[in-house]
Amino acid sequence: MTAVTPTGIEIDRVFAAPPTAVFDAWTTPQHFARWFGGKDAQVPLDSLDFVAEPGRTWTARMVLPDGHTIDWTGDFVEVTPVERLVFTITDRPAEPSRAKVVVELKAIADGTHMHFTQETPGFTPEQQQAVLAGWQSFIDELELIATE
């Protein structure tokens, strides 16, 4: 199911790649920098501090096509290799609130099933739809990397 939920968004996706490749696309800085932001934004690798270990903070600078930037930050909460990744995220680094993201991966006959959720506390329905659309475009790019 891919939808807006009462507490956030969720995306289900099947990848024609093994769970190790999908997990690596999520957790390897070089891969993350290529897909985070979708096909039009850039995340320069030198702006990325991204070590997927519980308790670690991560940061990234996304450069939009018009030259504007978005600074992202969060914390890794849980990292279970090849199965589960839990982290927080915000595009307002100076504010303490963070949304929780959960990525769960399961091996299936055709590759990997991914179930993704993100909390959207205080978001309007329009903002939730925008977050959903954004993540879907990001995951489209992640899929390209995972299936290389």
TORKEVO-822980 format. One line per field, with one value per residue (C-alpha): x, y negated, z negated; residue in one letter. Coordinates in steps of 0.02 Angstrom, whole numbers, plus 50000, padded with zeros to 5 digits. Example, Ala and Ser with C-alpha at 12.3 -4.5 7.8 and 13.67 -1.06 7.14 Angstrom:
<nodes>
px <- 50615,50684;
py <- 50225,50053;
pz <- 49610,49643;
type <- A,S;
</nodes>
This chain:
<nodes>
px <- 50000,50060,49959,49939,49894,49823,50000,50107,50143,50184,50257,50268,50385,50455,50633,50707,50861,50912,50886,51074,51076,50924,50995,51162,51073,50995,51150,51304,51347,51397,51231,51126,51204,51151,50967,50917,50828,50771,50840,50842,50923,51104,51180,51366,51460,51569,51411,51356,51397,51309,51367,51223,51255,51131,51156,51246,51184,51178,51178,51158,51145,51028,51057,50898,50899,50873,51028,50934,50989,50901,50997,50942,50984,50928,50987,51005,50897,50906,51011,50977,51078,50977,50812,50772,50828,50753,50810,50743,50738,50706,50741,50746,50909,50894,50730,50728,50580,50617,50505,50537,50568,50558,50620,50584,50652,50598,50665,50534,50542,50563,50688,50644,50485,50513,50389,50427,50341,50371,50283,50210,50164,50074,50077,49928,49853,49938,50106,50081,50045,50202,50308,50235,50269,50445,50490,50416,50529,50679,50640,50626,50809,50855,50782,50899,51049,50990,50965,51130;
py <- 50000,49827,49692,49554,49629,49547,49531,49511,49593,49768,49839,50020,50060,50218,50212,50338,50343,50440,50361,50334,50220,50121,50105,50047,49916,49849,49854,49825,49640,49646,49728,49617,49462,49521,49553,49439,49292,49385,49366,49175,49130,49162,49212,49177,49317,49190,49117,49287,49356,49523,49672,49791,49838,49824,49663,49573,49408,49387,49228,49190,49037,49054,48937,48904,48871,48684,48678,48666,48787,48887,48944,49110,49195,49338,49482,49667,49760,49941,50026,50211,50257,50313,50306,50141,49961,49832,49652,49478,49337,49151,49009,48887,48934,48794,48863,49014,49107,49249,49368,49553,49656,49846,49951,50138,50259,50437,50559,50619,50731,50584,50487,50375,50303,50136,50062,49879,49766,49588,49493,49324,49238,49074,49086,49031,49156,49059,49070,49257,49280,49181,49288,49446,49387,49334,49500,49593,49498,49529,49715,49721,49669,49787,49929,49888,49900,50059,50148,50096;
pz <- 50000,50040,49955,49829,49660,49503,49433,49588,49754,49809,49967,50020,50162,50241,50308,50431,50321,50166,49994,49976,50129,50070,49894,49965,50070,49910,49801,49909,49919,50103,50149,50034,50111,50285,50250,50105,50184,50338,50513,50515,50349,50301,50135,50149,50063,49972,49891,49826,49654,49661,49558,49527,49346,49203,49106,49248,49316,49505,49610,49794,49904,50052,50199,50298,50486,50456,50343,50179,50044,49910,49756,49684,49521,49412,49306,49339,49213,49269,49401,49428,49582,49732,49634,49549,49540,49422,49426,49397,49522,49533,49653,49506,49418,49289,49224,49106,49183,49302,49400,49382,49540,49539,49685,49677,49807,49841,49968,50091,50243,50362,50255,50108,50035,49948,49826,49788,49663,49608,49472,49522,49358,49384,49574,49677,49799,49940,49852,49825,50010,50054,49937,50012,50190,50142,50065,50213,50332,50218,50211,50401,50405,50263,50366,50511,50395,50308,50474,50555;
type <- M,T,A,V,T,P,T,G,I,E,I,D,R,V,F,A,A,P,P,T,A,V,F,D,A,W,T,T,P,Q,H,F,A,R,W,F,G,G,K,D,A,Q,V,P,L,D,S,L,D,F,V,A,E,P,G,R,T,W,T,A,R,M,V,L,P,D,G,H,T,I,D,W,T,G,D,F,V,E,V,T,P,V,E,R,L,V,F,T,I,T,D,R,P,A,E,P,S,R,A,K,V,V,V,E,L,K,A,I,A,D,G,T,H,M,H,F,T,Q,E,T,P,G,F,T,P,E,Q,Q,Q,A,V,L,A,G,W,Q,S,F,I,D,E,L,E,L,I,A,T,E;
</nodes>
